[in-house]
Amino acid sequence: MLEIKALEAGYGETLILRGINLNVAEGALVAVLGANGAGKTTLNMTISGVVRPRGGEVRFAGQSLAALSPPEIVSLGLIHVPE
């Protein structure tokens, strides 16, 4: 359902995510754990369309999210709820 392949993203000159691969099946529960500064928020914001990927691909239900705005991504049923 959610497919991430070779994802790269960051802020300005700084690359935070490098080569992230993740597959989440429909109905699965996933937790992303890591230390402060490990890239958890950047990953969520990139999936949500707030941060644009520099490389790789994010697909949801078979559709690329690359050209979609955050509201368009939410309309597909993919939601980012920060803590």
Secondary structure, 3 states (H helix, E strand, C coil): CEEEEEEEEEECCEEEEEEEEEEECCCCCCCCCCCCCCCHHHHHHHHCCCCCCCEEEEEECCEECCCCCHHHHHHCCCCCCCC
